[in-house]
Amino acid sequence: MNSRENDARHWPLMAEEAVAVAQQMKDPHTKGIMLDVAAGFDRRAEQAARHAKVIAQTLPSRKQKWGSINRWARPARRKLWWRQTMGEQ
């Protein structure tokens, strides 16, 4: 599943576009189908918003997750850590 499928901002735009297309249609049957598509996009937007809320509550923030690792990513600190670990000064 790509990130757009879970992006709550994407689906309302799709729904608006589907409604705009439906308003231009003259055939009532086709217009009804397009409005059903728009309603589906609205439901998907709600699902994506709920999904984002659950993810935000369950996953640690990026800073919590990577904060301690990033400081060791710098070469000078990594080299210093290696020297201290190996007993060199």
N, C-alpha and C positions, 0 to 999 in steps of 0.2 A: 504494500500500500504506500503510495507516494505521499509526500507532505501536503499536497494540495487537497487530497481526499479528506484530510483531518483539519484543514484550515477553515475555521468557522467564518472567516471573512470572504472566502471564495464563493460559498453556496448562496448567500443572499444576492450577490451580483448575478449569478446564474439564474436565480428565480426572477429577478427584475427583467433580465433579458428575455426570458421565456414569456413573461407576461406582456412585454412590449411586442414580441412576435405574435402572440395570441390576439392582441388587440388589432393587429393589421389583417388578420384572417377573416374571410367572409363566410366560409363554411362553418356552421355551428358545431358540427361533429368534430372537425379538426381543431376548432378553437377550444372545445371542451377538453380534448386530449392534451393540447398544449398547456392549458391551465392546470390539468392534473400533473403534468411534468413540473410546472412551477411549484405546485404544492409539495411534490416530492423533493425538490431542491430545498424548500423551506424546512421540511422534516430533517433532511440531511444536515442543514445548518444547525438545527437544534442538537442533533446527535453529535456533531463535531464540537459544539460548544461544551456539551457535557463531557465529552472525551478529553478535551483540553483541561477542563476543571479537575477531572480525576487524575490526569497525568501531573498537573501542577501540585496536587496534594500528595501524591505518592512518591514522586521522584525528588531526590535532593536537588537543590539549586546547583547551577553550574559552578558557582564559587565553592560551595560545600564539596562538590564532587571532585573538582580538579584543582582547587586552591593549593593543597599540600603537594600535589605532584608538579605543578608548574614551577614552583621555586627550585626544584631539582633539575628542571629542564635546562637551566642556564649552564653553559659549559664550565664557567669558573667555579660555581658551587659544586658541580658534579665532580670536578677535578679535586677540589679541596676535600670533599667527602671521601673520595677514593684514597687520597693520601692519608687521611686520618684513620680510615678503616684498615689500611694496610700497614699502619704503624710508621709511615714516613712523615717527615716534617718539612 
